[in-house]
Amino acid sequence: MRVVIVEPGHFVTCLGDNRLVADPDGVSAYAELGRRWEAAAAGLPGRDRPGDPASVAAAIYEAATTPDHPLRRLVGADAELIATLRRDLDDETFERTVRTALDFWD
């Protein structure tokens, strides 16, 4: 048995179309945080140009059918950017960099 992790970035899918919203009126203690996160996430690199979901399907197929496939497969420029930052920075610097890029400070 082997394991492969496919890590996609931002892709347009129908995955959340049928989700139920636990707080449709936005009165939760987390509603403001959710709004801030959505605004910040909208500014992520590549967010305005989401990838083609077919490339994720192709990556999954390749991972499933290639016997010597590496453990991780990043799909999408944004996934690769985040992984590079994560690999090259210590935890504190990574968090500070992401929070600064997203303007997401308390």
C-alpha positions in Angstrom: 0.0 0.0 0.0 1.2 3.5 -0.7 -0.1 7.0 0.1 -0.1 10.1 -2.1 -1.2 13.5 -1.0 -2.7 15.8 -3.7 -2.8 19.4 -2.4 -4.8 21.7 -4.7 -4.8 25.4 -4.6 -7.9 27.5 -5.5 -10.1 25.9 -8.1 -13.7 26.6 -9.1 -15.9 23.6 -8.3 -19.5 22.9 -7.2 -18.2 21.3 -4.0 -19.9 23.8 -1.7 -23.1 24.4 -3.7 -25.3 22.2 -1.4 -23.7 23.1 1.9 -25.8 24.2 4.8 -24.9 27.5 6.5 -25.0 27.1 10.3 -25.5 30.8 10.8 -27.4 32.2 7.8 -28.2 35.5 9.7 -24.5 36.2 10.5 -25.1 36.6 14.3 -22.5 34.0 15.4 -19.6 35.1 17.5 -17.4 34.1 14.5 -19.4 36.0 11.8 -17.1 39.0 11.8 -14.0 36.8 11.7 -15.6 34.9 8.8 -16.2 38.1 6.9 -12.7 39.3 7.5 -11.3 36.0 6.3 -13.4 36.1 3.1 -12.2 39.6 2.4 -8.6 38.6 3.0 -8.8 35.4 1.0 -10.1 37.3 -2.0 -6.8 39.1 -2.2 -4.7 35.9 -2.4 -2.5 35.6 -5.4 -4.3 33.8 -8.2 -7.7 34.1 -6.5 -9.1 36.0 -9.5 -7.7 33.3 -11.8 -8.8 29.9 -10.3 -7.3 26.8 -11.9 -9.1 24.3 -14.1 -10.5 21.5 -12.0 -9.5 19.1 -14.7 -5.8 19.6 -13.7 -6.6 18.4 -10.2 -8.4 15.3 -11.7 -5.3 14.7 -13.9 -3.0 15.0 -10.9 -5.1 12.5 -8.9 -5.2 10.1 -11.8 -1.4 10.4 -12.2 -0.9 9.8 -8.5 -3.1 6.7 -8.6 -1.5 5.2 -11.6 2.2 6.0 -11.2 3.9 3.4 -9.0 6.8 5.7 -7.9 4.8 8.9 -7.6 6.2 11.3 -4.9 4.3 11.6 -1.6 3.1 15.1 -2.2 1.7 16.7 -5.4 0.9 20.4 -5.4 -1.6 21.5 -8.0 -1.9 25.2 -8.8 0.5 28.2 -8.5 -1.0 29.3 -5.2 -0.5 25.9 -3.6 3.1 26.0 -4.8 3.7 29.5 -3.5 2.3 28.6 0.0 4.3 25.4 0.1 7.5 27.2 -0.8 7.0 29.8 1.9 6.1 27.0 4.4 9.3 25.1 3.5 11.6 28.1 3.6 10.4 30.0 6.7 10.3 29.1 10.3 6.8 28.9 11.9 6.8 32.5 13.4 8.0 34.1 10.1 5.6 32.1 8.0 2.6 33.2 10.2 3.8 36.8 10.2 4.3 36.7 6.4 0.8 35.2 5.7 -0.9 37.6 8.2 0.8 40.6 6.7 0.0 39.5 3.1 -3.6 39.1 4.0 -3.7 42.1 6.3 -5.2 39.7 8.9 -4.1 40.9 12.3 -6.2 41.1 15.5 
